[in-house]
């Protein structure tokens, strides 16, 4: 068992950002302006078992093999001399990299300075500024906007001179910052948009002064060794479900020259999921080409009232162009997407709108002058998952679709081009794989500036993968022909006897809908043995379906399997944006929001076909705060026998009003149905999911006279620690596997 824990730890560490087990599962092309060339980074194993990085260059027109983008050794030598440090050629400490062709030049940041390296002359020099650095720059590139002490400031990039644009910002009255719906600012963010002429900025103000004071986060055992307890993140504000005052964006425009501020004449825009990335950063607003008007999307918290406004930024007046008023919630992007799928066509005053109004997620073309629908761009019993790029000259969109090809896994996406006016679709991929692409163009805080589509819209770089195969990155032309295989992921570090997950297909509990999922087996698997089953499904939030892109969830599942379980994950009904609207909207309002009925049906069907699955020993858990364990043990008490609830979100009324399922009964009402073994793990410092969630559930179980186990850790926050994860493993090994866990094993999450 100690050996099993060691093998499981290796997988878990890779899922937590430690040393990866697979190199180059995906790559991001960086297209070089004025050419059909792009560069990317490739990781490789060094002799000392660490990872080296290489910059590779590809000429898409020639379709030739990638070459070294520049002389790595020469740059390492020159930079080493300039900073008086030893630098390895395959471990160059470069950030904000930009490469040009003629002459071959590399601009980058390193050691808190900006540099330029000329590969032809093999010279390196310090420069005043790196134009590729991550900043919110004006259209002419002369100024950048930034946040200081809750106000918006401007900096002249040539002189360094700074000017304060707003002056009354303070705590709980902040300009252009990220939301604090969890009661804490998660990361810095500059949330604004420059007008095309650079004379105005549209941004938002978060006025949270009227919100309730958030529950104190008490650190009972200060890490500095002090004896008295202390309160962390003091002075927090946090709205709860049902509060009159909630966190909302007040949109406004600012004249750059005068500093005059003008609010949009509209009530503030409430938060909805996902709220943490800002209003403008997430693509909810955009400028018209005339620099006077902007457009913005209003959506209420319940997402049942959605409309687009045309905003005169010089008067503050706004008119409603059109409304989306579905009978159920309007989805403007998959739940795992940060940015809206909605895409403006600025040059033609049009908007590509994303809607499920006909039962499937499709694209519609709107006239932004009249607010009228010009045509439906895509249609059919399949869905659009993402817009990758826009070709306004050819009137084409590059999109990802799913469920379009009969017999294919409906969660695998393919890449197509579609004519905006006629709807004519040109598929670029046809095999039953996930064809993923690089991040959203010009969305720097989270995706960088890379785009899979070349600037001339002639080529696309895509990763072809599925959960049971090695990912391969290829270069395609606009007709879908494979020009070059760029990289095949390096799986040499995977554990010996690695078991690739198996894709499954079952039938939903009370309908003919297909439920797709996957099975993870231990490396010592034998079909002649029987194994307990562990349900590790995410149940609400969308997940990737590629094996190592976003691999945290899958490698953690594989880690559980290594302990001796058959681990299953299912894409059940209720997952947002992955199938039809009816599939997502299927809800049973007699039970809490998380519904495992499809999972129960799927496990029973799989067990009939696979005798090695012991349907009498089924556990349930998840790495996150979704109450999967409670959904199993309380709603299906005769099926799930063991569960671990980790910082569980048990009562929507303790959450910010973000549509978390407040219309469903809460888990406390089902406390009397507990039969199996249940462990609560709760962190006292979790600012997102208050420990009150766990305590309310505990109180309900006490009143129902039910036995349970609980581990409360004084310095545990929203994330788990090695100790907490080990206790989670131990619980399943003891009560589901029926074996004794190794007492002396100390679980390390990242190999420290």
N, C-alpha and C positions, 0 to 999 in steps of 0.2 A: 504493500500500500504506500509505503514511503516513496518507492520508485514511481508509482502512479502520480503522486503529488508533484514530484519533480518534473515529470513530463507535462503535466497539466500546467504547472507554473511557467514553463517555457512558452506554451501557447498563450497563456494569459498575459505574460509580459509583452509579447509581440502585439497583443490587442490593445495594450495600455500605452503604446508609444515607446516601448523599449526596443531592443535590437529586433529589427524585422526578420521574419522568416522567408519572405518573398521580396525580391527586389524588382523594381520597375513593373509593378502590376498595372500602372497607367503612366502616361506622361503628358505634359502640356506643351504644345508647340508655341513658339514665339515667332510670329511671322515678321520678317525684316522688310521695312518700308521700301517700296520701289523695286521689289524683286519677288520671285516665286520661291524664295528660300526661307527656311525657318531653322531655329535652333531649339534644342531641348537638353535636359540634363539626364544622364544615365548613371545609376549607382552600380557599383561592383564591389566584390569582396577583395580586401587587401590581404596580404600574407599574415598580418597580425590579427586577422579576424574582425577588423573594423571595416567600415564602409567608406569607399572612396567615391568621388564624384567627378564626372567627365562631362564637358560641354560638347555636344555633337551638332553638326551642321548638315542640312539636307537641301538639295536643289530639287524641288518638286517637278519642275519641267523636265529635267533629265531623268528623274526617277532612279538616280544612282544611290549606292550605299552611303550611309552617313559617314562623315569624316570628322576629324577633330576641328572644332570651331575656331580654335586659335592654338598657338603654341603654349600649352599649359606650363611646361618647364621654364620657358623664358619668362612668362609672367610671374611665376613663383619666385624666380631668382631676382627679378627687378623689384618686386614688392618686398621681398625679404630684406633687400639692401636698404630700401627706403624707410622701413619701419623698424629695422634692426631686430627682426625676429625670424626664426626658421619656419618656412612655409613649404608644405609638401605640394607637389604639382597636382596630386589627385585629392587634395583637401583644401582647395582654395577657399578662403573665407569671404566669398563675394555675396553681396545682396543688391537688390535693385539693378540687376544686370540688363544692359542693352548692348546688342551687337549690330554693327553696320558692316556692309560689304566692301564698298570702295571709298577709302581704303578700309581694310579689315581692322575695325576699331572696337574695343570693349570699354564701355563706361559702366562703372560700378561703385558701390560703397563698400568700405572696409576700414576697420579700426577708427570708426567715427569720422571718416573723411570721405570725400568724393575723389575718384581717380579716373584716368583715361589711359588705356594701353593701346598702342599702335602695333599691330602684329607684323606689319611690313618692316618697320624700322626696329621693332622689338624694344620700344622705349615706353616707360611708364611715368606719368606725372600726376601730381595732385592738381585738381581743378576746383574752381570756386563752388560749383553746383553740379548736381547730377539731375538732369531733367526727368529721369525715370524714377526718381525717389517718390515714395508714397506720400502724396499731399493733395489737398483739394485746391487745384490751381485754376486761375482765371483763364478764359479762352485764349487770351493773348500770351499766356505763360508768364506774365510779369508779377502777379500777386498770388498769394495763397491765403486761404481762410483757415483759421484754427480757433480752438476753444481755450480760453483761459479764465478760470474762476467764474464759470457759468456764463460767460459773455463771448460774443463772436469778435475776433480780432482779424486784421489784415496785416500781411507782411509783404513789403516790397522785396522781391527776390534779388534784385541787383544791389540795392543799398542796405538791405536788412532792416530798414526803418519800419516800425510797427505803429499801427493805428487802431484804437478801440472803436468798434462799430456799434455795439450795444453797450449800455452803461448800467442798467438797473438789474442785471442778472445776479442771482444769489442762490444759495441752497434752497431747493424747492421752488425755484423760479428760474429755470435754466433754458438758455437758448441753444438750439442745435445739438443737444446731447442725446445720448441713448436713453431709452425708457428705463425706469427703475421699478417695473411692476413686481419684481421679486422682493422689493424693499431694499435693493442694493444695486448700485451701478456696476454692471458686470464687466464692462470694458469701455475705454474711451471711444468716442465716435464723433465725427463732424458730419452732421446730418443737414445738408443744404444742397442747392443747385444754383450754379451761375447761369445768368441769362446768356444767350448766344453772343450778344454785343458786349458782355462783361460789365454792364452798367447797374445791374440789379442782382440781388440774391433772393431766392425764396427759401425759407427755412421754417422752423417750428419752435414754439415756446411750450415748455412743459411746466404748468403751474400746478404743483401738488400740495400747496399750502393748506388746502381744506381737507386733504385726505386724513384718515384716522392715523394716529400714531401706531406704528407696527409693534407687535409683541416683542419684548426685549429678548435679545439673544444673549443668554447668560453663559459666560465661560466659568464654570465652577472650578476648574483646575487650570489656572493660567500657565501657559507654556514657559514663561520666564521664571517660574518657581515661586511667584508671590503666593501668599496664603489667601488674602481676600479674593472673593470672586469679583469678576468684572463684567461689564456689559459691552459687547462688541457692536460695531456699526451703529453707534448711538444716534438718536435723532432720525430714525428711519420713518418713512411714510409708506403706507401700503393699503390700497383699497381692497375690500373683500366683497364677495358676491352680495348684492342687495344694497350696497352703500349708494347714497345719492351722489356723492363726490367720488369720481373715478379718475384714473390717469388718462389724459387725452391730449392730442396734439392740437394746439392752436396755430394754424398756418398764418404766415405773414410774409411780406416782402420788404426788402430794405434797399434804399437807394445808396449806392456805393459812395457817391460824391458827397451828398448831404448827410447821410446817416439816418435820414427820415425812415421811420418804421410804420408800416400800414398793415393792419390785421385783415385777413380775409373775413368778409361779412357773412359768417356762417358759424354755427355752433362748433365747438371743438370736435375733432375726429377721435373717437374712442379706440383703444387698443383692441386688436384681435390677434389670434394666433397665426404665425409666430411673432411676438411683439418686440423682441429684443434687438432688432437690427435697425431701427429707425424708420421713419416714414419715407424719406426721399431715397435713402440707400436701397430700400426694398422695391423701388420702382413704382410707387403709388402716385407719383406726379412727374410731369415733364413740361418743358417749355415749348411754346410755339416758335416758329422761325422768326416772327416779328419782334421778339423780345418784350412784348407788352403783355401778351396773354400766356397763361399757363393752364394746365389741366390737372385735375386732382380727383382721386377716387375716394368717395366716402363710403364707409361700410360700418354698420352698427356692430356692437359686440356680438350679437347673436348671428350676424352675417345673413340676416333675412331681409335687409334693406340696403341695397347697394346702388350707387349712381355715380355718374361722371359729371363733374362741374367744369365749366369754362370760367376762368378767373382772370379778371382784369387787374393786373398787379399794380396799376397806377391809380386805381380808384378803390380797390378792395371789393368791388361788386362781383358777384358770381351768378351764373345761370345754370340750371340743370339741363344737360344735353340729352341724357337718356338714363333710364333706370333698368335695373335688373331686379325683378321682384318675384323670385321663385317661391314655391310653396314650402321649400326647405332651404337650408343654408346654401349660400352661393360660395363656391370654391374658386378662388382666383389663382391658385397654384396648389401643387401637391403639398401635403403638410410638412414634408421634409425639405421643401424649397424655401430659400430665404427671399428670393425675388419673385415678383409677380410674373405670370406668363404674358400678361397684357403688354403689347408692344406698339408704340406710336410710329407712324410714318410721317415724319415732320415735313418733308419736302412736298407732300401732296395733301397735307391737312387731313390725314386719315388715321384711323386707329384699328389695330388688330385686337379684337376683344376675345376673351376666353370665357366660355360659358358652357354649362351643362343643361341648358334649357330644353334640349331635345332628348335628354336622358343620357347623353355621352358628352365628354369634354371635347368641345370643338372650337374652331376659330370663326369669327365673324368680322366682316369689314364694315366700319362705321365712317360716315362723313362727319368730320369734326366741325364743319361749318353749319350743318343742319341738325346733327344728332341722329340722322336716319341710318338704318342698316342698308348698305349698298348690296351686299350679298353674303351668303354663308360660304366660307372658304373650304372647310372640310366637313364631311358628313359620313354617316354610316355607323354600324354597330361596332365601333372601335373608338379609341380616344387619342387625342394629342397630349403628350406629356410635357413637351417643352418646345420653345422656339430657340433654335441655336443661333440663327443669324438672319439678316434681312438683306435682300438684293433689290433695292428700290429701282435700279435701272432696268433689270429684267422683270421686275414685278414678281419676285419669287421669295418664298420663305424656306429656310432650311429648318426642318422640324424633326422631333422624335415622336414616333407613334407607338402604340401598344395594342395588342389584341386584334390587329388588322389581318393577320394571316391565320387562317383556320388550321388548327392542329399545333400551333406554336404556343409555348408558354406565354400567357397573356401579360406576364410581368416583365418579359424581355422586350426591350425597346429596339426599334430599328430607325434608320435615318432616311428621310425622304426630302425631296424638293416639291413644293406645291405652288402653282400659279395663283397669285392673289385674286385675280379677276375671274378665272375660269374654273379654279379648283382642280385643274389637271395635276395628278400626283405622279411623281417619278421616284420609285423606290431606289435607294442606293445599296441596300442590304436586304438579304432574303433568308439567310440561315437562321436557325432557332438559337440565337445568342442575344445577349445584351450588348448593344452597341452604344457605349458611353462616350462622352466627348469632354473636352476641356471646359473650364469654367466660363461663366457668363462674361462677355466682353465688357471691358471698362467697369468692372465691379470690384474695385481694388481691395477694399477692406477684407474680403473673404475669398475671392476667386482669382485675383490678379487680373492682368490685362490680356492674358492669352485667350485665343479663340481657336477652336478646332478648324474653323473654316478660313481659308486663305482670303486675303483682302479682295482679290479679283473674283472670288466665289467660284474658282475652278477646282479646288482641292479640299479634302477634309481628312483630318487625322482622327482615327477612332480606335477604341479598344474593343476588340471582339472577345467576349468572355461569357462564361456561365459558371454556376456554382461548382460544377464537377469537372472543370477543365482549366488548363493553364491559360491565363490571359495573353493575348497577342495584340500588339499595336500595329496598325497598318495605315498606309496612305492610299486614299481612293481619289479618283477623279470625279467630276460632277455627274458622270454616268454610272458610277458605282464600280468601275473597274479597279482592281487592286494593282497599284503601281509598284508598291514596295512594302515589304514587311520590315518595320522599323525595329521592334524589339519583341522578343518572347520573354515573358517574366522568368526570372531566375528563381527556381524553387529548390535549389540545391541545399538550402538550410532547413527545409522542412524535416521534421523528425522521421527517423527510420520507420518504415511500415505505415506512413501517413495514409489515412483513409479519407479519400475524397467524399464529400457529402453526396447524398443521393437525392435527386429531385423526386417528389411524390405528387400524386394527384388523387384526390378523394372527392366525395360528394358531401355537400353541406347538410346540416342536421335536419332541416325541414324543407328543403327545396332541391332542385336538380342542379344547382350551381356547383361548378367545379371549385374545389379548394386546393390550392397548390401549397406545397411546403417542401421541407427537406429533412433528411435524417443524417445525424452524425453518429459514427460508431467509434469505439476505442481501437487503438492500434492492435490490440491483442484479440480483436473480435473473432469469434468462431460461430458459424451458423448453427452449430450443434449445442450451444449453450443458450441459456435464457438470461435476459438482462432487464433490470427495472428501467422504466421510461421517465424521462424528465422533460416536461413541456417548458420551453424557453422562448415562447412566442412574444413578440412585441405588442401585439393585439390592437394598438391604436395608432401609433406613429408609423409612417412608412419607412421601409428599410430598403437598402440597395439589394440587388440580386446578383451582384458580381462577387467572386470569392474573396478578393483581397482589397478592393477599393471600398473603403468603409468597413474594413475587415474586423473591427473591434467586436461587433456582435457575433460574428461567425466564429472567430478564433476563440472567443470565450465559450461559445457553445461546444466547440471541439475540445476545450479544456475540461468541461464537465464530462464529456464522453470519455476522456482519458481516465477519469476516476472509476469508470465501470458502468456508465449509464448509456442507454440509447437516448440521445437527445433529439427532440423534434422541434421544428419551428414551422408555423403555419401563417399564411396570408388569409386571415379569416374575413368574413363580411364585416364591414365597419371601417376598414382601412380606407383612408381618404385618397381619392384621386387615382386609384390604380385600376379600377374596373368601371362598370357602369354606375350611374348615379343611384340606381335601385340597389345595387350591390353595397354601396357605401351607406345608403340611407336605411338599410335593414337594421332595425333596432327593436329590442324587446323592452318596453318601458316598465315591465313588472319587476325587472332586476336592475342592478347598477349598470353603468355605461359599458364597462368591460364585460364582454359576453364570450364565454369559452365553449358554447354549445357546438360550434363547428369543430373546435379542437377535440372535444370528446368524441364526436362522431368520427373524425379522421383517425384518431388513435385506435378506436375499435376496429375500423376497417383495415388499417395497416397491420394490426396484430393478427387478424384472421389470415392475412397473406404471408406474414412473417412470424413463424412460431417462436423465434428468438426474442420477441417482444412480450414481456410479462405484463399483461393488461391489469393484473391485480396489484401491481406495484407501480403507481404513477405519482410523480411529484410535479411541482410547479413553482417557478420562480422567474425572476428577471433581474437584470443588473440595475434597472432604473427604478424610479418612483411610481411607475404605473402599478396599480394594485392587482397584479396578475395572480399572486398567491391567494389573495382573499377571494378573487373571482372564482378560483378553483375550489378552495376548501369550503367556502360558505354557500356557494350557489350550486356546486356539484359535489356535495360532501361524500357521496357514496362512490365516487370515481377517483378523485384526487385524495391521496393518503398523507402526503407530506408537502409542506410549503414553507418558504422563507420570504417574508415581506420586508423589503429594504426601504426605509424612509418612505413608506407608502402614502400615496395621496388617497386617503380614505373618505374624505368629505369635501365635496366641491365648494361648500360654503366657507371653507377656510382658505380658499384660493382667491386670487385676483379674478375679476369677472372677464374671463377670456373664452367662455364657451366650453368649459371642461365637463359638462354633463350635469348641470344643476337641475335639469328637468327629470333626472332619473332618481330613484330611491338611493340612499346612501348605505354604505356597508354596515353601519351600526345596527340597522334594522334586521340584519340577518345573522346576528351574533349567536342566536340560539341554535343555528344549524351546524355549528362546527362539530366535526367528529374526528378529524385527523390530527396529525402533529403539526403545530404551527409555531414558527419562531419569528418574532419581531426583532429586527435590528434597526435601531434609531440613533441618529446623531443629534446631540443637543445644539449643535452649531449650524444646523441646516437652515439657511435664510430663505430658501425657495419653498421647500415643503416643511412647514412648521412641525415640530415634534408633537404639537397638539393633535395632529392627525392620528399618530400612533396612540397617544394617550386616550383619546376619545374612544378608539376601538378597544383598547384595553379595558376601559371602564365598562363598556357594553358587554364584553365577554365575562367580566367579573359578575355583573348583574345576572347574566345568563348561567352562572355557575359552571363555566367552561374552563378547562385546563389549557394552558399555552405556555410558551417559553418566551423570554424577552431578554435582549442584550441592549442596554443603553450605554452609549459611549460618550463621555463628556466633551471630547475635542473632535468628534467626527462631524463633518459638514455634509454637503450635498453629495460629495463623491465618497467612494468607499476606500478603505485602507487595506493593507495586506492582512492585518489581523481580522478585520470584519469579513473579508472574503474567505479566509480560512475557516472561520466559524460557520459561514454559510456552507462551505464544502463539507465540513465535519458533520453538520446536521443531516445532510442528505446521505452521506456515507453511513452514518449510524442508523438512521431511522428508515431509509429507503433501500440502501444496499445491504444493511444488516451486518456491516463489518466495523472494525475498530479503526478510527483515524489515527495517524501518527502524532503522538502528543508533542514530540520534540521538533516538529516541522515548523519553521518560521517562513511564512509566505512573503515573498518580495514582489512588488508589482512591476518594477522597472529594472530589476537587476542590480539595484543599489546594494 
